[in-house]
Amino acid sequence: MAQLAIAKSFMPQYAKLEPKVRKGVDAAIGKFAEHTHAGLHLEKLNAAKDSRIRTIRIDQFWRGVVLAPEKGDVYCLLTVMPHDDAINWATSRKFSVNQALGVFEVRDQVALDEMSPALEKAAEGTGYRLLEHVFDKDLLRLGIDEELIPLVRLLTEDAHLQAMERLLPEPQYIALLALAQGMNPQQAWEEVAKTLAVEEKPADVDPEDLVAAMRRSPGQVVFVNGPEELREILAHPFDTWRIFLHPVQRRVALRPSYSGPAQVTGGAGTGKTVAALHRAKFLASQGRRILLTTFTRNLTEALERQLALLVDDPEVRERVYVKNVDSISYEMVGRHRRPGVAGPDVLDPLWEEAADGTPFSPSFLSREWEQIILAQGLETEEEYLACTRTGRGVPLGKAQRAVAWRSIRHVVDALAAEGRSTFPQLANEAAELVRGPEYDHVIIDEAQDIHTAQWRLLRRLVAEGPDDLFIVGDPHQRIYDSHVSLTSLGINVRGRSTKLKLNYRTTQEILAWSVPLLGLSPAQGLDDSADTLDGYRSPIHGRRPVVKGYPDRDTELDGLVEQVRAWLEADVEPSAIGVAARYLWVARKAAKRLKEEGITAYQVPSKSPGVQVGSMHKMKGLEFRCMAVIGVDEKSMPAAKAITPEDEDPKAHAQDIQKERCLLFVASTRARDHLYVSYPGSPSPFLPG
C-alpha cells in the first residue's frame, strides 16, 4: 500500500499559500493519505533531469511536484508552485542517495550543467586546480556523487566552489569546502559526519533505494501515517516545520547518554530550542522527571506550546515540568515564607539613596551587588574585602570596598525591612533550601541569560552524573547582565559541547545583514572560551532586508502601517507579523497607530490572532514570517540609560554596548522571510552603512 511523504521544506511554503490554493493542495494530497491516489493524474515530464519526477494539478495555475521512487511505493510531495515555476523546478532537479552517508539528496543539475562551460573556460588559463591534491577515491568516500567529479575537477578558485553552495546537497558542499580549506580526507570526513542523524554511517547503501534514504533523512522528509496525521500536519505547518530535527540536532538530542553535563550552542535559528525539546521528550519517555527551564515567562509559554505539539502521550508530557527559573525560586522559598519581590520601582530609589555621598553611581553599586556579592554568595564584609572581582572593569582598594559594602547594605537592609527580595536573592535563598535532587534531569534553554545565583540553584536540583544538565544557549544573544563561568560552578561541559551552525529559520540575506550588527568582538562563552559565528549560515534564500529612514516618529509610524498593510494584502496572517521597538512606549504607540488604521494588533505575549507588537526584549524566543524593527535611531540604539559611562567602568561600558548590539540582532533574526527596519531622524550607529 502506497504511503505519502512530505518534504520538510514544503511546510513553510504551504503556510504562505492563499487559502483557495491550500484547499486544492489539501484535496490532492488527501487522496494520497487515504490511499486513493489512483484517481490522481501524475504527469511525467519530458526532458526532466530525473525520470522519477512527476507533477499533479492543484488548480488552473498551480501544480505540485512529486517524487515517485521506483522502489518502496512511496510518493513524496516536494513543493507546490505556480505552473511554469513548478515545471522548471521539477525538470532541473536530480535526486540521489549519498553513497557515504546513505541520506536523501537533491541538486540543481541544470544550473550545475550551465556552470560547466564557464568553469572550463576559467580552467583553460591555468594549470592549477583547487582540489588537485585529492584523489577521486577520496571524493567518493566522502560522498561526492560520481557524476559531479568531472565538474569538481574544473574548480580553480574558492569563489567557484562558493557559487555551487546553493546547487549542491549540503553534505557534499561541506566535504568539498573542507578539502578546499586544506583539511585532509579524514578531517573532511569528520566535518561531513556531523550531518549524520546517527552516530555511525549505514553499513549497506543501495544507490537506487530513495525511500530508504528518505527514512535515514528525518530532517528532510516526514512520512505521513494516514489522514488524521496529515490533517494535524497541515493544520500547523509552521509548527510542524519548527519541531523537525535536522541530522546534527538529532544526534545531539537523541544521544542515548552523556557522561555529564552537555552543552549546545549556536546562532539564532539553528534549532537549539528544538534540540532541547526533543531531549526532554527523549528522557521523559524513559520514565524520568525532567525540568525544562528558561529565563522569562513568555519564553516558558513558548516552550509549553512547542512541547504540546511534540509530545502527544499524556504520561510523557506529565513528566516534563516547564518553569522559568524565577518561578522555581519563588515557589521554593514560598514553601517556607511568602516572598515579596522588589521591582525597579522599589530598587531604583534605594540605589539613588545608597549612592548619595559616595564616589559610586547607582548602577555601579547595583552591578557590584548582583555580579559580585550575589553571584559569589558573599554574606559578610570580610568575605567581600577578600574576594576577587573578575569581570568588573574598575579595581577597588579595601577602603573603597568598605564604602561600597556599606552602601549596598543600605539597600539590602531596606529590602529586608519591607520583606522584599530580588530574584537573584530568592535564587540564593532557594538553593540553601534544597535538601536533595528534585528532578532526574534539568534542561536549560537561553542559558546565556541565567544569573550565577540561579545556576547554583539549578545545579542543586539534580544529582551530579550522566545526563544531569543539558544546557542550550547562544552568547551572541545575551541581552541581560549575566556573565557566567560554568567551570567556576563545578559544571564541566568540555568534550560534551556541540555547536550548531546552520540557521533553518532566517534567510541568508537577512542573516548576512544581521550578523554585522554584533560588531567584531567575540562573545564570551559559558565554558570560558571565546565564541564566534564562524561558519554560521542559512541554506534558505529570499529578499534582502528593507531599511528606511523618516524625518520623525509620526511619519515612521505611517511607513509601518503601509508596510504591515502590504504584508496583509499579500495574504500573510496577522499573527505571523511582528513589530519590535527598543522602548515599550514606542511599541505601545505603534500598536495604537495600527489599531487606529483598522489593523488588529496586540502586545506580546498574546494568543490573539493579530499583529504582535512588543519591546525587543519581549520578542526573545519568538519568530515571525514578517518582522518590522522600528525606532532604530541614534538616540534609541544604544539606549543611553542602558549604558554605563566609559570613565566610570570601561568594561561595563563595553558590555553594555555589546548587550544593545545583541538586542538589535535578536530582534532582527526573529524574521523568517521579510525584515523591515526603520528609524526617525538619524540612524543607529549599529546599522550597516
C-alpha positions in Angstrom: 0.0 0.0 0.0 1.4 3.4 -1.0 2.5 5.9 1.6 2.7 9.7 1.5 5.9 11.6 2.4 6.2 15.3 2.6 9.4 17.3 2.2 10.2 19.5 5.3 10.8 22.5 3.0 7.2 22.2 1.8 5.8 23.2 5.3 6.6 26.9 5.3 5.7 27.1 1.6 2.3 25.6 2.3 1.7 28.2 5.1 2.3 31.0 2.7 -0.2 29.8 0.0 -3.5 31.6 -0.5 -6.4 29.8 1.2 -8.0 28.7 -2.1 -4.7 27.1 -3.2 -4.3 25.4 0.2 -7.7 23.8 -0.3 -6.6 22.4 -3.7 -3.4 21.1 -2.1 -5.4 19.5 0.7 -7.7 17.7 -1.7 -4.8 16.4 -3.8 -2.5 15.1 -1.1 -5.5 13.9 1.0 -6.1 11.3 -1.7 -2.5 10.0 -1.1 -3.1 9.8 2.7 -6.3 7.9 2.1 -4.5 5.6 -0.3 -6.8 6.6 -3.2 -4.0 8.1 -5.3 -5.0 6.0 -8.2 -7.6 8.7 -9.0 -4.9 11.4 -9.4 -3.1 12.1 -12.6 0.6 12.0 -12.1 2.2 13.7 -15.1 5.6 12.6 -16.3 7.8 15.4 -17.6 9.8 15.3 -20.8 13.4 16.4 -20.6 13.5 16.1 -16.8 16.9 15.5 -15.3 15.3 12.8 -13.1 12.9 10.3 -14.7 11.2 9.7 -11.3 9.8 13.2 -11.1 6.0 13.8 -11.5 3.6 16.7 -11.2 0.0 16.9 -10.1 -2.6 19.5 -10.9 -3.7 21.6 -8.0 -5.8 24.1 -10.0 -5.6 26.0 -13.2 -2.5 27.9 -12.1 -0.8 25.8 -9.5 1.0 22.4 -9.7 2.5 20.1 -7.1 5.9 18.3 -7.7 6.0 14.7 -6.6 8.9 12.3 -6.5 7.8 8.7 -7.3 10.7 6.4 -6.4 10.9 3.1 -8.3 11.3 1.2 -5.0 9.2 1.4 -1.9 5.8 2.5 -3.1 6.1 6.0 -1.6 5.1 9.3 -3.1 6.9 12.3 -1.8 5.4 15.8 -2.2 8.3 18.1 -2.7 6.8 21.5 -3.4 3.8 23.4 -4.8 4.4 26.3 -7.2 2.8 28.3 -10.0 2.6 26.1 -13.1 5.7 27.3 -15.0 7.8 27.6 -11.9 6.9 24.1 -10.9 7.8 22.7 -14.3 11.1 24.5 -14.3 11.9 23.3 -10.8 10.9 19.7 -11.4 12.9 19.4 -14.7 16.0 20.9 -13.2 16.5 18.7 -10.1 18.1 15.4 -9.7 17.6 13.1 -6.7 20.2 10.6 -5.4 21.4 8.6 -2.4 24.6 9.8 -0.8 26.9 6.8 -1.0 28.9 7.7 2.1 26.0 8.7 4.4 23.1 6.9 2.8 20.9 10.0 3.0 18.5 11.5 0.5 19.9 14.4 -1.6 18.7 16.8 -4.3 20.8 19.0 -6.5 20.1 21.6 -9.2 21.5 19.7 -12.1 20.5 22.2 -14.8 22.3 25.0 -13.0 25.4 22.8 -12.5 25.4 21.9 -16.2 25.1 25.6 -17.1 28.2 26.4 -14.9 30.3 23.8 -16.7 31.3 25.9 -19.8 32.3 28.9 -17.6 34.4 26.6 -15.4 36.0 25.0 -18.4 37.0 28.4 -19.8 38.4 29.5 -16.4 40.4 26.3 -16.2 42.0 26.8 -19.7 44.1 29.7 -18.5 45.8 27.9 -15.6 47.2 24.5 -14.7 46.1 24.9 -11.1 43.1 23.1 -9.8 41.5 23.8 -6.4 41.3 20.1 -5.4 44.1 18.6 -7.4 45.6 17.2 -4.2 42.6 15.0 -3.6 42.2 11.5 -5.2 38.9 10.5 -6.9 38.6 7.6 -4.5 38.7 10.0 -1.5 36.0 12.2 -3.1 33.8 9.1 -3.5 34.4 8.0 0.1 33.3 11.5 1.3 30.0 11.1 -0.6 30.7 13.2 -3.7 28.4 11.9 -6.5 30.4 10.2 -9.2 28.6 12.3 -11.8 29.8 15.5 -10.2 33.5 14.7 -10.1 34.3 16.0 -13.6 32.8 19.3 -12.7 34.7 19.4 -9.4 37.9 18.8 -11.3 37.4 22.1 -13.1 37.4 24.3 -10.0 40.3 26.7 -9.8 39.1 29.3 -7.2 37.3 29.2 -3.8 34.7 31.6 -5.3 33.7 29.0 -7.9 33.1 26.5 -5.2 31.1 29.0 -3.2 28.9 29.7 -6.2 27.9 26.0 -6.1 26.7 26.1 -2.5 23.1 26.7 -3.4 23.1 24.0 -6.1 24.7 21.1 -4.2 23.4 18.9 -1.3 24.7 20.2 2.0 26.9 17.1 2.9 28.7 17.3 -0.5 29.3 21.0 -0.3 30.7 20.6 3.3 33.1 17.9 2.1 34.4 20.0 -0.8 34.7 23.1 1.3 36.7 21.3 4.0 39.1 19.9 1.4 39.4 23.3 -0.3 40.3 24.8 3.1 43.2 22.4 3.5 41.7 19.6 5.5 42.9 16.1 4.7 40.2 13.5 3.8 39.9 12.2 7.4 39.4 15.7 8.7 36.9 16.4 6.0 35.0 13.2 6.9 34.8 14.4 10.5 33.0 17.5 9.2 30.7 15.6 6.9 29.9 13.0 9.7 28.4 15.8 11.8 25.4 15.9 9.3 24.6 12.2 10.1 21.4 11.7 12.1 23.0 8.7 13.8 26.5 8.1 15.3 27.6 5.7 12.6 27.1 5.7 8.8 24.9 2.8 7.4 26.8 -0.4 6.6 25.0 -1.0 3.3 23.7 1.7 1.0 21.6 0.9 -2.1 22.2 3.7 -4.6 18.7 3.2 -6.1 16.7 3.0 -2.9 15.5 6.6 -2.4 12.9 5.6 0.1 15.4 4.0 2.4 17.5 7.2 2.0 14.5 9.3 2.9 14.0 7.3 6.1 17.6 8.0 7.0 16.9 11.7 6.5 14.2 12.6 9.1 15.3 16.3 9.0 14.3 16.5 5.3 11.2 14.3 5.0 8.3 13.3 7.2 6.3 10.2 6.5 2.5 10.5 6.9 0.6 7.7 8.6 -3.0 8.2 7.4 -5.5 11.1 7.0 -5.6 12.2 10.7 -1.9 12.7 10.9 -2.0 14.6 7.6 -4.7 16.9 8.9 -2.7 17.7 12.0 0.4 18.5 10.0 -1.4 20.8 7.6 -3.3 22.5 10.5 0.1 23.6 11.9 2.5 23.8 9.0 5.0 26.2 10.6 4.8 24.5 13.9 5.4 21.1 12.3 8.4 22.6 10.4 9.8 24.1 13.6 9.9 20.9 15.6 11.6 18.9 12.9 15.0 17.6 13.9 17.8 18.0 11.4 20.6 15.5 11.4 23.0 17.3 13.7 20.2 18.3 16.0 19.0 14.7 16.1 22.5 13.4 17.1 22.6 15.9 19.9 19.0 15.5 21.2 18.6 11.7 20.9 22.1 10.6 22.0 21.5 7.7 24.4 23.5 9.2 27.2 26.1 11.9 28.1 28.6 11.1 30.8 27.9 14.5 32.4 26.6 18.0 31.7 26.2 18.7 27.9 26.1 22.0 26.1 24.6 23.0 22.8 25.4 26.5 21.4 24.7 28.1 18.0 23.4 31.3 16.5 19.8 32.4 16.2 17.6 29.9 14.3 20.0 26.9 14.4 17.4 24.8 16.3 18.9 24.8 19.8 15.5 25.0 21.4 14.1 22.3 19.2 17.0 20.1 20.3 16.2 20.9 24.0 12.5 20.0 23.5 13.4 16.6 21.8 15.9 15.9 24.6 13.1 16.5 27.1 10.8 14.1 25.3 13.5 11.5 24.9 14.4 11.4 28.6 10.8 11.7 29.8 9.9 8.7 27.6 12.2 6.7 29.8 10.1 7.4 32.9 12.4 10.3 34.1 11.3 13.6 35.8 12.5 16.5 33.6 12.8 20.2 34.5 12.7 22.3 31.3 13.5 25.8 32.3 14.4 29.2 30.8 14.8 32.8 31.7 11.5 34.5 31.2 7.8 33.8 31.5 7.0 34.4 27.8 9.8 32.0 26.8 8.3 29.4 29.1 4.9 29.8 27.4 6.6 29.3 24.0 8.2 26.1 25.3 4.9 24.9 26.5 3.2 25.4 23.1 6.0 23.7 21.2 6.1 20.8 23.7 2.4 20.3 23.3 2.9 19.8 19.5 5.8 17.5 20.0 4.5 15.2 22.8 1.2 13.5 22.4 1.5 11.0 25.2 -0.1 12.4 28.3 2.1 10.3 30.6 5.3 11.5 29.0 4.0 15.1 29.0 3.3 15.0 32.7 6.9 14.1 33.5 8.2 17.3 31.9 7.9 20.3 34.2 8.2 23.6 32.3 9.0 26.5 34.6 11.0 29.7 34.3 13.9 30.0 36.7 12.3 32.9 38.7 9.1 30.9 39.3 11.2 28.0 40.6 12.9 30.2 43.2 9.7 31.9 44.2 7.9 28.5 44.6 10.7 27.0 46.7 11.0 30.0 49.0 7.2 30.2 49.1 7.1 26.8 50.9 8.7 28.5 53.9 7.5 32.1 53.7 5.6 34.4 51.5 8.2 36.3 49.5 7.8 39.8 48.3 9.5 40.7 45.0 11.2 44.1 44.6 11.0 45.6 41.1 12.6 48.7 39.6 10.0 50.9 41.3 11.4 49.9 44.7 15.1 49.3 43.8 15.8 52.5 41.8 15.1 55.0 44.6 17.1 52.8 47.1 20.2 52.7 44.8 19.9 56.5 44.4 19.9 56.9 48.2 22.8 54.4 48.6 25.0 56.2 46.1 24.4 59.6 47.5 27.6 61.0 49.0 29.8 58.2 47.6 32.1 58.1 44.6 29.9 55.4 43.0 26.8 55.7 40.8 23.6 53.8 41.5 24.2 51.5 38.5 27.8 50.7 39.6 26.6 49.7 43.1 23.7 47.7 41.7 26.0 45.7 39.4 28.6 45.2 42.1 25.9 43.6 44.2 24.5 41.4 41.5 27.7 40.4 39.7 30.0 40.1 42.7 28.2 39.8 46.0 25.1 37.8 45.0 27.0 35.9 42.3 29.6 34.6 44.8 27.1 34.3 47.7 29.1 36.7 49.9 27.5 37.3 53.3 30.0 39.4 55.2 32.1 42.4 54.7 35.2 40.4 55.4 34.3 38.0 52.5 33.7 40.9 50.2 37.0 42.6 51.1 38.9 39.4 50.3 37.1 38.3 47.1 38.2 38.5 43.5 36.1 40.8 41.3 36.6 39.1 38.0 34.5 40.7 35.3 34.5 44.2 36.8 36.4 46.9 34.9 37.5 49.2 37.9 39.8 47.9 40.7 38.7 48.8 44.2 41.0 49.1 47.2 39.9 48.0 50.7 38.8 51.5 51.7 36.7 51.8 48.5 35.2 48.3 49.0 34.3 49.2 52.6 32.3 52.2 51.3 30.7 50.1 48.6 29.7 47.4 51.1 28.1 49.9 53.4 26.2 51.4 50.6 25.0 48.1 49.3 24.0 47.0 52.8 21.7 50.1 52.9 19.7 48.6 50.1 19.8 45.0 51.3 18.6 46.1 54.8 15.8 48.3 53.4 14.6 45.4 51.3 14.7 43.1 54.3 12.7 45.6 56.4 10.0 45.5 53.8 10.1 41.8 53.4 11.2 42.0 49.7 13.8 40.3 47.6 15.2 40.4 44.1 15.0 37.2 42.0 18.8 36.6 42.3 18.3 36.9 46.1 15.5 34.4 46.0 17.6 32.0 43.9 20.4 32.1 46.6 17.8 31.5 49.3 16.1 28.7 47.4 19.5 27.0 46.8 20.1 26.8 50.5 16.7 25.3 51.0 17.3 22.4 48.6 17.6 19.2 50.6 18.1 16.8 47.7 17.6 16.3 44.0 14.0 17.1 42.8 14.5 16.1 39.2 16.3 13.4 37.3 17.4 15.8 34.6 17.5 19.6 34.1 17.3 21.1 30.6 18.1 24.8 30.4 17.2 27.0 27.4 18.6 30.5 26.8 21.3 29.7 29.3 23.3 32.8 28.5 20.9 35.0 30.4 20.7 32.9 33.6 22.3 34.6 36.7 25.1 32.8 38.6 22.8 32.6 41.7 20.2 30.8 39.6 22.8 28.4 38.2 23.7 27.5 41.7 20.1 26.6 42.4 19.7 24.6 39.2 22.9 22.7 39.9 21.4 21.5 43.3 18.1 20.4 41.8 19.6 17.4 40.1 22.2 14.9 41.2 25.6 15.1 39.5 26.0 12.3 37.0 25.2 11.2 33.5 22.7 13.4 31.6 22.3 15.7 34.7 22.3 19.0 32.8 21.5 19.8 29.2 22.5 23.4 28.5 21.3 25.3 25.5 22.3 28.9 24.7 24.0 31.5 22.5 26.3 34.1 24.0 25.6 36.3 20.9 22.0 36.7 22.1 23.0 37.8 25.7 20.5 40.6 26.4 20.8 40.8 30.2 23.6 41.3 32.7 24.6 37.7 33.3 28.2 36.7 32.6 28.7 33.2 34.0 31.6 30.8 34.1 30.2 27.2 34.3 33.6 25.9 35.4 33.6 28.1 38.5 30.3 26.5 39.5 31.7 23.0 39.0 29.8 22.4 35.7 32.2 21.0 33.2 31.0 20.6 29.6 34.4 20.1 27.9 34.1 17.2 25.5 30.3 17.3 25.6 29.8 20.5 23.7 28.2 20.8 20.3 27.9 23.9 18.1 25.1 24.3 15.6 26.0 26.4 12.6 23.1 26.1 10.1 20.2 28.5 10.5 16.9 26.9 9.4 14.7 29.9 10.1 16.1 33.1 8.7 17.1 33.6 5.0 20.8 34.1 4.2 20.0 37.6 3.1 18.6 38.6 6.5 21.4 36.7 8.2 24.1 38.5 6.2 22.6 41.8 7.2 22.1 41.0 10.8 25.4 39.4 11.9 27.4 42.6 11.4 25.1 44.3 14.0 27.0 42.3 16.6 30.3 44.1 15.9 33.7 42.5 15.7 34.3 41.3 19.3 33.9 37.6 20.0 31.4 36.7 22.7 32.4 35.1 25.9 31.1 31.5 26.1 29.7 29.8 29.2 32.7 27.5 29.2 35.1 30.4 29.4 36.2 30.2 25.8 35.6 32.9 23.1 32.6 32.1 20.9 32.4 33.2 17.3 29.9 32.8 14.5 32.4 31.3 12.0 30.5 29.1 9.6 27.1 30.4 10.7 24.9 30.4 7.6 21.5 29.7 6.1 20.6 27.4 3.2 17.4 29.4 2.7 17.3 32.5 0.4 14.9 35.3 -0.1 14.7 39.1 -0.3 17.1 41.5 1.3 16.1 43.5 4.4 14.5 46.9 3.7 15.9 49.8 5.8 14.1 53.1 5.7 14.7 56.5 7.4 12.0 59.0 8.2 12.1 62.6 9.3 10.2 62.0 12.6 8.3 59.4 14.7 4.9 60.0 13.2 6.0 59.6 9.6 7.9 56.5 10.6 4.6 55.0 12.0 2.9 55.9 8.8 5.6 53.9 7.0 5.0 51.0 9.4 1.2 51.0 8.7 2.0 51.0 4.9 4.4 48.0 5.3 2.1 46.0 7.5 -0.8 46.6 5.2 1.3 45.4 2.2 2.1 42.2 4.1 -1.6 41.6 4.9 -2.6 42.2 1.4 -0.1 39.6 0.3 -2.1 37.1 2.5 0.3 37.0 5.4 -1.6 36.0 8.5 -1.7 38.9 11.1 -0.2 36.8 13.8 2.7 36.0 11.5 3.7 39.7 11.6 5.9 41.0 14.5 6.7 44.6 15.3 9.6 45.3 17.8 10.9 48.5 19.3 13.7 49.2 21.8 11.3 51.0 24.2 8.0 49.7 25.3 6.4 53.2 24.9 7.3 53.1 21.2 5.8 49.7 20.8 2.6 50.8 22.5 2.5 53.8 20.2 2.9 51.5 17.2 0.2 49.2 18.4 -2.1 52.2 18.9 -1.5 53.6 15.4 -2.1 50.2 13.8 -5.4 49.8 15.6 -6.4 53.4 14.6 -5.8 52.3 10.9 -8.0 49.3 11.3 -5.3 46.7 11.7 -5.7 44.3 14.6 -2.7 44.4 16.9 -1.8 43.1 20.3 1.0 43.4 22.8 3.4 40.5 23.1 2.8 37.9 24.5 -0.7 37.4 23.1 -2.6 34.4 21.8 -5.0 36.6 19.9 -4.9 36.5 16.1 -3.4 39.9 15.3 -0.1 41.6 14.6 2.2 41.0 17.5 3.8 44.2 18.9 6.3 44.5 21.8 9.7 45.5 23.0 12.8 43.8 21.7 13.3 42.0 25.0 9.8 40.5 24.7 10.5 39.2 21.2 13.2 36.8 22.5 12.3 33.2 21.6 9.6 34.2 19.1 9.7 34.1 15.3 7.5 35.7 12.6 7.2 35.3 8.9 7.5 39.1 8.6 9.3 41.3 11.1 9.3 45.1 11.5 12.0 46.6 13.8 11.2 50.2 14.3 12.8 53.2 16.2 16.4 52.2 15.4 17.7 55.7 15.6 20.9 57.0 17.2 19.1 58.1 20.4 17.5 54.6 20.9 20.1 52.1 19.8 22.1 52.2 22.0 19.7 53.3 24.7 21.5 56.0 26.8 20.1 54.8 30.1 21.4 51.3 29.5 25.0 52.3 29.0 27.5 52.7 31.9 29.7 55.8 31.3 33.1 54.7 30.0 35.0 56.7 32.6 33.1 55.0 35.4 33.7 51.4 34.3 35.2 50.8 30.8 34.5 47.1 31.0 30.9 47.6 32.0 30.6 50.2 29.2 31.8 47.7 26.6 29.5 45.0 27.9 26.5 47.4 27.8 27.3 48.4 24.2 27.5 44.8 23.2 24.3 44.0 25.0 22.5 46.6 22.9 24.0 45.2 19.8 22.8 41.7 20.8 19.3 43.1 21.4 19.1 44.5 17.9 20.5 41.2 16.5 17.9 39.2 18.4 15.0 41.4 17.1 16.2 41.3 13.5 16.6 37.5 13.5 13.0 36.9 14.6 12.2 37.3 10.8 11.8 34.2 8.7 11.1 35.7 5.2 10.9 39.5 5.4 12.7 42.1 7.6 11.8 45.8 7.6 13.9 48.2 9.7 13.1 51.9 10.2 14.3 54.9 12.1 13.3 58.5 12.7 16.0 61.2 12.3 19.5 59.8 12.2 20.2 56.0 12.1 21.7 54.0 14.9 25.5 53.7 14.6 24.9 49.9 14.7 23.1 49.8 11.3 25.3 48.7 8.4 26.5 51.7 6.4 
